[in-house]
Amino acid sequence: MPEDANNANLQSVEPAKNGQAKKVMREIILKWIGEGTAPAASELSTKETAPAQSKINIRAAEPADDKQRQAVHEALSRVRPETRNQKTGMAKPINDRRSSQETQALLEKYETSLLARGRRHINIFAWLYGAMWSVFLLGTAVLAIGVYKLGWDGQLTNKLLNYVPLPYGFVRYHPIWYGTYRAEYQAISRFRSQQSASSQSIISPEEIENILVRRTMANDLAWGRGLWVSDSEVVSELNDIAIKARSIDEVERTVQALWGISINEYSRRVIRPYLLKKKLLSALSNDFLIKQRFGRANDLQALDGYLDQLRESTPVIIFR
């Protein structure tokens, strides 16, 4: 029968195809495990009726010595399992080592870019901070040279001295700022210029210096005795002056015309030191030991004389 002949031919061809497929699979597996040459065909089980017909006898391909076995084990440990395609169900080998290396490279690149970007921001802020301090220190040094060595006395210099603390001198450990010295010099010079023309209308720097030194020493003595002037006392004194002048506006105009300062500065620079010296004079007058040096005078001029005598035994440093 022709059909029987065809079936016989197909049956004779199928074992040959199966044997060739097994041989190809065996060569592929041997390449995976690092074997150089394929073993003999007898190492494979060719029983068609066995359930494991399509499986490979890996045990027959094991090397004889321990070194080869270790090499095969390391090669097998590097082999990654297959994953199956969700659509077709076919095995799809994936190179996990390459995928992990690419992922690691991307992560390192991303982290490097983030770190570099962060370093740029930090460096910019640090550079700006350092530049600001450098400009401030350089400007302070230039201003100090101009004031101490070159005698700068312009309007811009006097404004800067209100913000830059350059010391004019020290009374013990209490500083006298150059800005305070210049402000007092301008105010008292303006007040003297409003008076009648005389030799006293011209004020010297030494006179301003003595005023500031006496004021600082009086503050030190008052603080040592627990004396101070409250804001309410300053307001009360200012109200008494306003009553005599008939209005606070008149006091403000007079202060601006004579001193060239505001009413608040007048209260801080004139009224408060005046009230503190009155309290100090009263406290010193009740001290018997100090009264012997004071004499019988009880006015503020006597207190100024006492402070001038006390200056001889007080460490005073003046930068000229």
C-alpha positions as CSV (number, residue, x, y, z in Angstrom):
1,M,0.0,0.0,0.0
2,P,1.3,3.5,-0.8
3,E,0.1,4.9,2.5
4,D,2.0,2.1,4.4
5,A,5.1,2.9,2.5
6,N,4.8,6.6,3.3
7,N,4.3,5.9,7.0
8,A,7.3,3.6,7.0
9,N,9.4,6.4,5.4
10,L,8.2,8.9,8.0
11,Q,9.0,6.6,10.9
12,S,12.5,6.1,9.5
13,V,13.1,9.8,9.1
14,E,11.7,10.8,12.6
15,P,14.5,9.0,14.6
16,A,17.1,10.7,12.5
17,K,15.6,14.1,13.1
18,N,15.3,13.4,16.8
19,G,18.9,12.3,17.0
20,Q,20.1,15.4,15.1
21,A,18.1,17.7,17.4
22,K,19.5,16.0,20.5
23,K,23.0,16.5,19.1
24,V,22.4,20.2,18.5
25,M,20.9,20.7,22.0
26,R,23.8,18.8,23.5
27,E,26.4,21.1,21.8
28,I,24.6,24.2,22.9
29,I,24.5,23.0,26.5
30,L,28.2,22.1,26.4
31,K,29.0,25.5,25.1
32,W,27.1,27.0,28.1
33,I,29.1,25.0,30.6
34,G,32.4,25.8,28.9
35,E,33.1,22.3,27.5
36,G,35.6,22.5,24.6
37,T,34.5,19.4,22.6
38,A,31.3,17.3,22.5
39,P,31.5,13.8,24.1
40,A,30.6,10.6,22.3
41,A,27.1,10.0,21.2
42,S,26.9,7.0,23.4
43,E,26.9,9.2,26.5
44,L,23.3,10.2,25.7
45,S,20.4,8.1,26.4
46,T,18.6,7.3,23.1
47,K,15.8,5.2,24.4
48,E,12.7,6.4,22.5
49,T,10.3,4.7,24.9
50,A,11.7,6.2,28.0
51,P,9.8,9.2,29.6
52,A,13.0,11.2,29.6
53,Q,13.6,10.8,25.9
54,S,14.1,14.5,25.2
55,K,16.4,15.1,28.2
56,I,20.1,15.1,28.2
57,N,22.2,12.9,30.3
58,I,24.2,15.6,32.0
59,R,25.8,13.1,34.5
60,A,27.7,11.4,31.7
61,A,29.2,14.7,30.6
62,E,30.6,15.5,34.0
63,P,34.4,15.8,34.1
64,A,36.5,13.3,35.8
65,D,38.7,15.5,38.0
66,D,37.9,18.1,40.7
67,K,39.4,21.0,38.7
68,Q,37.2,20.4,35.7
69,R,34.2,19.9,38.0
70,Q,34.9,23.2,39.7
71,A,35.2,24.9,36.3
72,V,31.9,23.4,35.1
73,H,30.2,24.5,38.4
74,E,31.4,28.1,38.0
75,A,30.2,28.1,34.4
76,L,26.8,26.8,35.4
77,S,26.6,29.4,38.2
78,R,27.0,32.1,35.5
79,V,24.2,30.7,33.4
80,R,20.9,32.6,33.9
81,P,17.5,30.9,33.7
82,E,15.2,31.5,30.8
83,T,12.0,33.4,31.0
84,R,9.0,32.7,28.9
85,N,7.2,35.2,26.7
86,Q,3.8,36.0,28.1
87,K,2.2,36.1,24.7
88,T,3.7,33.0,22.9
89,G,4.8,30.9,25.9
90,M,8.1,30.3,24.2
91,A,11.3,30.3,26.1
92,K,13.2,33.6,25.7
93,P,16.7,33.7,27.1
94,I,17.7,37.0,28.7
95,N,21.2,38.1,29.4
96,D,20.7,39.1,33.0
97,R,24.3,40.0,33.4
98,R,24.2,42.5,30.6
99,S,20.9,43.9,31.9
100,S,22.2,44.4,35.4
101,Q,25.4,46.0,34.1
102,E,23.5,48.4,32.0
103,T,21.2,49.2,34.9
104,Q,24.2,49.8,37.2
105,A,25.8,52.0,34.6
106,L,22.6,54.1,34.3
107,L,22.3,54.4,38.1
108,E,25.9,55.5,38.5
109,K,25.5,58.0,35.7
110,Y,22.4,59.4,37.3
111,E,23.9,59.6,40.7
112,T,27.0,61.2,39.3
113,S,24.9,63.9,37.6
114,L,23.0,64.5,40.8
115,L,26.1,64.8,42.9
116,A,27.7,67.1,40.3
117,R,24.7,69.2,40.2
118,G,24.5,69.4,44.0
119,R,28.2,70.3,44.2
120,R,27.7,73.1,41.7
121,H,24.9,74.6,43.9
122,I,26.9,74.3,47.1
123,N,30.0,75.7,45.5
124,I,28.1,78.7,44.1
125,F,26.6,79.5,47.5
126,A,30.0,79.0,49.2
127,W,31.6,81.2,46.6
128,L,29.0,84.0,47.1
129,Y,29.3,83.8,50.9
130,G,33.1,84.0,50.7
131,A,32.9,86.8,48.2
132,M,30.5,88.8,50.4
133,W,32.8,88.5,53.4
134,S,35.9,89.3,51.3
135,V,34.2,92.5,50.0
136,F,33.2,93.5,53.5
137,L,36.6,92.9,55.0
138,L,38.3,94.7,52.1
139,G,35.9,97.6,52.4
140,T,36.4,97.8,56.2
141,A,40.2,97.8,55.7
142,V,40.0,100.6,53.1
143,L,37.7,102.6,55.3
144,A,40.0,102.1,58.3
145,I,43.0,103.3,56.4
146,G,41.1,106.3,55.1
147,V,39.8,107.3,58.5
148,Y,42.9,106.6,60.6
149,K,45.7,107.5,58.2
150,L,44.1,109.8,55.5
151,G,41.7,111.6,57.8
152,W,38.5,111.1,55.6
153,D,35.7,113.3,56.9
154,G,33.2,113.3,54.1
155,Q,29.4,112.8,54.3
156,L,29.6,109.3,52.8
157,T,32.4,108.4,55.3
158,N,30.3,109.6,58.3
159,K,27.3,107.6,57.1
160,L,29.4,104.4,56.7
161,L,30.8,104.9,60.2
162,N,27.3,104.6,61.6
163,Y,27.2,101.0,60.3
164,V,30.9,99.9,60.4
165,P,32.2,99.7,64.0
166,L,35.6,101.4,63.9
167,P,36.7,102.2,67.5
168,Y,37.9,105.7,68.3
169,G,39.2,104.5,71.6
170,F,38.6,102.4,74.8
171,V,37.9,103.5,78.4
172,R,38.9,100.3,80.3
173,Y,37.0,97.7,78.2
174,H,34.2,100.1,77.0
175,P,34.6,101.2,73.3
176,I,34.1,104.7,71.9
177,W,33.0,104.3,68.3
178,Y,34.3,106.5,65.6
179,G,30.7,107.0,64.4
180,T,29.7,108.4,67.8
181,Y,32.7,110.7,67.8
182,R,31.9,112.1,64.4
183,A,28.2,112.6,65.3
184,E,29.0,114.4,68.5
185,Y,31.5,116.6,66.8
186,Q,29.1,117.6,64.1
187,A,26.2,118.3,66.6
188,I,28.3,120.3,69.1
189,S,30.0,122.2,66.3
190,R,26.6,123.2,64.9
191,F,25.4,124.2,68.3
192,R,28.5,126.4,68.9
193,S,28.1,128.0,65.5
194,Q,24.6,129.2,66.5
195,Q,26.0,131.1,69.5
196,S,27.6,134.6,69.4
197,A,30.9,134.8,67.7
198,S,33.6,134.1,70.2
199,S,36.7,132.0,70.7
200,Q,34.5,129.3,72.3
201,S,32.5,128.8,69.1
202,I,35.3,126.7,67.6
203,I,35.5,123.3,69.2
204,S,38.6,121.1,69.1
205,P,38.7,117.3,68.7
206,E,40.3,117.1,72.1
207,E,37.2,118.7,73.7
208,I,34.9,116.2,72.0
209,E,37.2,113.4,73.2
210,N,37.1,114.6,76.8
211,I,33.3,114.7,76.6
212,L,33.0,111.2,75.4
213,V,35.6,109.9,77.9
214,R,33.8,111.5,80.8
215,R,30.4,110.1,79.6
216,T,31.8,106.6,79.3
217,M,33.4,106.8,82.7
218,A,30.2,108.1,84.2
219,N,28.2,105.2,82.7
220,D,30.8,102.8,84.1
221,L,30.5,104.2,87.6
222,A,26.7,104.3,87.4
223,W,26.4,100.7,86.2
224,G,28.8,99.7,89.1
225,R,26.4,101.3,91.6
226,G,23.2,99.9,90.0
227,L,22.1,103.2,88.5
228,W,20.2,103.6,85.2
229,V,17.7,105.9,83.6
230,S,14.4,104.5,82.5
231,D,12.4,105.5,79.4
232,S,9.7,107.0,81.5
233,E,12.2,109.3,83.2
234,V,13.4,110.5,79.8
235,V,9.8,111.1,78.6
236,S,9.0,113.0,81.8
237,E,12.1,115.3,81.4
238,L,11.2,115.9,77.7
239,N,7.6,116.8,78.7
240,D,9.0,119.3,81.3
241,I,11.1,120.9,78.5
242,A,8.0,121.0,76.2
243,I,6.0,122.7,78.9
244,K,8.6,125.4,79.2
245,A,8.8,125.8,75.4
246,R,4.9,125.7,75.3
247,S,4.8,122.8,72.8
248,I,6.7,119.7,71.8
249,D,6.8,120.9,68.2
250,E,8.7,124.0,69.3
251,V,11.2,121.8,71.1
252,E,11.7,119.7,68.0
253,R,12.2,122.7,65.7
254,T,14.7,124.2,68.2
255,V,16.7,121.0,68.5
256,Q,16.8,120.6,64.7
257,A,18.0,124.2,64.3
258,L,20.6,124.2,67.1
259,W,21.9,120.6,67.0
260,G,20.8,119.3,63.6
261,I,19.4,116.1,65.1
262,S,15.9,114.7,65.7
263,I,14.0,114.7,69.0
264,N,14.7,111.0,69.5
265,E,18.4,111.5,69.1
266,Y,18.3,114.5,71.4
267,S,16.6,112.3,74.0
268,R,19.2,109.6,73.7
269,R,22.3,111.7,73.3
270,V,21.6,114.6,75.6
271,I,18.7,114.0,78.0
272,R,19.6,110.4,79.1
273,P,23.3,111.2,79.8
274,Y,22.2,114.3,81.7
275,L,19.8,112.4,84.0
276,L,22.3,109.6,84.6
277,K,25.0,112.1,85.6
278,K,22.5,113.8,88.1
279,K,21.9,110.4,89.7
280,L,25.6,109.6,89.8
281,L,26.3,113.0,91.4
282,S,23.8,112.4,94.1
283,A,25.2,108.9,94.8
284,L,28.8,110.2,95.0
285,S,27.9,113.2,97.2
286,N,26.6,110.8,99.9
287,D,29.9,108.8,99.9
288,F,32.2,110.3,102.6
289,L,35.5,109.2,101.0
290,I,34.5,110.6,97.6
291,K,33.0,113.8,99.2
292,Q,36.5,114.7,100.5
293,R,37.8,114.7,96.9
294,F,34.7,116.4,95.7
295,G,34.7,119.3,98.0
296,R,31.5,121.1,98.7
297,A,30.4,121.6,95.1
298,N,27.2,119.8,94.1
299,D,26.8,120.7,90.5
300,L,27.6,118.8,87.3
301,Q,30.8,120.8,86.7
302,A,32.2,119.4,89.9
303,L,31.4,115.9,88.6
304,D,33.2,116.6,85.4
305,G,36.2,117.7,87.4
306,Y,36.1,114.5,89.4
307,L,35.9,112.4,86.3
308,D,38.9,114.2,84.8
309,Q,40.9,113.4,88.0
310,L,39.7,109.8,87.8
311,R,40.9,109.5,84.2
312,E,44.5,109.7,85.4
313,S,44.2,106.3,87.1
314,T,41.9,104.8,84.5
315,P,43.3,103.0,81.4
316,V,42.2,105.0,78.4
317,I,43.4,104.2,74.8
318,I,42.7,106.7,72.0
319,F,43.4,105.9,68.3
320,R,44.5,109.1,66.6
